[in-house]
């Protein structure tokens, strides 16, 4: 049934009811490394229950414009965010002032034990690079790999 015919049915007193689109956010906990796919766009990824480092690999930016994902540290173990294509991450200077930022990074790591729980970032693909917006508490450092 088309949208128009559904609206007409409701206007004639039909029993069809509309619900607003779901606004629920997908949350996906990983205890092992994971490579994102386009269908993961909009997901919040965590390392809940991890017992070691978890690496999340973002797909090549060339065919994924508009894709985005958030990464949130829950377990006190490192999270590595990497791009499948080298030199395609734009990463800002960290709040602690220890990172210089990078316009062509390969990956970055939240890795300072006892300081990273609650650290997070949002990555957005512009079709050329992964743009990284840090959402961490002041003083949380991260390591950039180029």
SULURNOR-V204409 format. One record per residue. N is the residue number from 0. RES is the residue in one small letter. OMEGA is omega in degrees with one decimal (none if undefined). BURIAL is # if it has 16 or more other ideal C-beta (glycine too) atoms within 10 Angstrom, else .. Layout:
N:RES:OMEGA:BURIAL / N:RES:OMEGA:BURIAL
//
This chain:
0:x:-179.0:. / 1:x:178.8:. / 2:x:-178.9:. / 3:x:-179.2:. / 4:x:176.0:. / 5:x:178.9:. / 6:x:179.2:. / 7:x:179.5:. / 8:x:178.9:. / 9:x:-179.5:. / 10:x:178.7:. / 11:x:178.3:. / 12:x:178.0:. / 13:x:-175.9:. / 14:x:-179.8:. / 15:x:179.6:. / 16:x:179.1:. / 17:x:173.6:. / 18:x:177.2:. / 19:x:178.2:. / 20:x:179.6:. / 21:x:177.0:. / 22:x:-179.9:. / 23:x:178.7:. / 24:x:175.4:. / 25:x:175.3:. / 26:x:-174.7:. / 27:x:179.9:. / 28:x:-179.6:. / 29:x:176.6:# / 30:x:177.6:. / 31:x:-178.1:. / 32:x:-175.4:. / 33:x:174.8:. / 34:x:-178.4:. / 35:x:174.8:# / 36:x:-177.1:. / 37:x:180.0:. / 38:x:177.9:. / 39:x:-177.2:# / 40:x:179.2:. / 41:x:-177.2:. / 42:x:170.2:# / 43:x:-179.8:. / 44:x:177.2:# / 45:x:173.7:# / 46:x:-179.7:# / 47:x:178.5:. / 48:x:177.7:. / 49:x:177.2:# / 50:x:178.7:. / 51:x:-178.7:. / 52:x:175.1:. / 53:x:178.0:# / 54:x:174.7:# / 55:x:-179.3:# / 56:x:177.8:. / 57:x:179.5:# / 58:x:178.1:# / 59:x:-175.8:. / 60:x:-172.9:# / 61:x:-177.2:. / 62:x:-175.6:. / 63:x:179.0:# / 64:x:179.7:. / 65:x:177.6:. / 66:x:178.1:# / 67:x:179.5:# / 68:x:176.9:# / 69:x:179.6:# / 70:x:-173.7:# / 71:x:179.9:# / 72:x:175.5:# / 73:x:176.7:# / 74:x:-177.0:# / 75:x:176.6:. / 76:x:-175.9:# / 77:x:168.4:# / 78:x:174.9:# / 79:x:174.1:# / 80:x:-176.4:# / 81:x:174.1:# / 82:x:178.5:# / 83:x:179.1:. / 84:x:-177.8:. / 85:x:175.0:. / 86:x:-177.4:. / 87:x:176.5:# / 88:x:175.7:# / 89:x:-172.1:# / 90:x:-179.1:# / 91:x:172.3:# / 92:x:-178.7:. / 93:x:-178.3:# / 94:x:-179.0:. / 95:x:179.9:. / 96:x:-177.9:. / 97:x:177.7:. / 98:x:-177.7:# / 99:x:-173.8:. / 100:x:-177.9:. / 101:x:177.9:# / 102:x:-178.4:. / 103:x:-178.0:. / 104:x:175.5:# / 105:x:-177.7:# / 106:x:170.1:# / 107:x:-174.1:# / 108:x:164.9:# / 109:x:-169.7:# / 110:x:-177.6:# / 111:x:-177.3:# / 112:x:-179.6:. / 113:x:177.9:. / 114:x:-171.2:# / 115:x:-179.8:# / 116:x:-177.0:# / 117:x:176.9:. / 118:x:179.5:# / 119:x:175.3:# / 120:x:176.9:# / 121:x:-178.8:. / 122:x:-179.1:# / 123:x:-179.5:# / 124:x:176.8:# / 125:x:-179.8:. / 126:x:177.8:. / 127:x:-176.5:. / 128:x:169.2:# / 129:x:180.0:# / 130:x:-173.7:# / 131:x:175.3:# / 132:x:179.9:. / 133:x:178.9:# / 134:x:-174.0:. / 135:x:174.3:# / 136:x:177.1:. / 137:x:178.0:. / 138:x:178.3:. / 139:x:-179.6:# / 140:x:175.2:# / 141:x:-178.9:# / 142:x:-179.8:. / 143:x:175.6:# / 144:x:179.9:. / 145:x:none:.
//
